[in-house]
Amino acid sequence: MKKEKVDVVRWKEEVLSKLPSKVAKKREKQIVINDGPENIKVIQANVRTIPGIITQRGCSYAGCKGVVLGPSRDILNLVHGPIGCSFYAWLTRRNQTRPESETSPNFINYCMSTDMQDTNIVFGGEIKLKQALREAVEIFKPKAIGIFSTCPVGLIGDDVHAVAREMKEELGINIFGFSCEGYKGVSQSAGHHIANNGLFKHVVGNDDNGKPGKFKINMLGEYNIGGDAFEIERILEKCGITMIASFSGNSTLNQFETAHTADLNVIMCHRSINYLAEMMEVKFGIPWMKVNFVGAESSAKSLRKIAQYFGNPELSARVEEVIAEEMVAVKKSIAVLRPRLEGKTTMLFVGGSRAHHYQELFNELGMVTLVAGYEFGHRDDYEGRRVIPSIVVDADSRNIEELHPVKDEARYHQRLSNERKEELIADGVEFDYEGMMTDMEKGALVIDDISHYEMEKLIETFHPDVFCAGIKEKYCVQKMGIPLKQLHSYDYGGPYAGFEGAVNFYKDIDMIANTSIWKLIKAPWAVEEVVEAEYAF
Ligand code: CFM
């Protein structure tokens, strides 16, 4: 049974009426009432957060170092900047990794920084960076080092790329720099793009000796939060699908170097890695398709899609066997938990893909997503890739380098002919990403880069049973008597991807949605007197 429909139009009007008119005009375009798949509305996204608004976004450096390169275990990540920028690189990582052996390199739990001081800001930090690189090689003997620039590096003009070139010569290993200063772009999304460019230019394609296999894919945009990649790898292996490279959950340098030997790129998180997929298609002839291994049904769908691409009856039969086997536990869990959760409501505000993907898991439990939004998704992540040509490129996006790759004549081969692609599309295989809004109910709210104020108002008005976001929101929301599930770190639970992950998620949601503890907490507005004030002029 659904909760009573609260008037979303009125909610939007009320929230906007509390903002200064200039701000309201801008926010108005970022709060959209979904109108069903036939009438996808335009939403404003990937624009600067209005100063003064409490956003949940991160920075470009977070997207480049933290998200895309961070999960890789044997590329030494050296942060060039003051030590504060490395706080989140040290012991707070949510990514897991499994080195081949006890002696295999694994730098994931280290925090490497040049620890810039005032004098380096005044006189330049390049000498210190070179020293740090030498020291890193001496101690850790890595095969590759990535240098990550933080804000002051860009402000004072240290040339990390020149240092990287020089030190590559001197030290004889692959060293590459990222100009991912935190202020680039409007969010961590810029950092994803910069990371994609760097990997593409300096790493992908460096080694032609990829793993052998009959059905070879790369998994793009899967970062092994809570062990998700382990579960996906387990499923793929069971099906007989070879994963050449993972970008970048549980990955190694050599996986990236050999990625061009795969026959298909599948994308989990479209936002963070679509650039690399497109560039690899042009340079090497590897097609890409969107998949989603969050949700048992969507995992099954994704496996079938991969099998269809390869068009091999044996693979298809094996995939069906695996799905049937895996679904036994899933169905058993749903039979017990769905009656306890059906009709409950949720709201999801996460990054640039999970606010969409996790709706699948809630659907499987019969729960209703009332509102969802990305922190930094672009219009295509909401409305589907067909809108890309109509997206206005502003100064913040122009700031980020756009690579224009060409065919690598020696190694290019077209894996998928145009005719075959047409055939597959006619058979219902979707290559493109259709975005979040198509999958949402008519009348649901879609909010980009939600502000703290809007979040409080949503909870106050709609009283969801579960709220999904991150650590910044967690305790504020729980003090309002609503359980919060962190979808960035999984509250250190998980995995939630794949079939076993789905079962974990159902259990965890049942646990937080059906405990009575939250009912003992009174929301602040229920106990405190609220003083309302107006401008006198
Ligand atoms: Fe992609 Fe991510 Fe996400 Fe993301 Fe992120 Fe993340 Fe996320 Mo936190 S790459 S967009 S920048 S799926 S760190 S692993 S959970 S906001 S929804």
Residues whose N, C-alpha, C, O or C-beta is under 5 A from the ligand:
A	BS01	CFM	V67 Q188 Y223 C269 R271 S272 V350 G351 G352 S353 R354 L487 H488
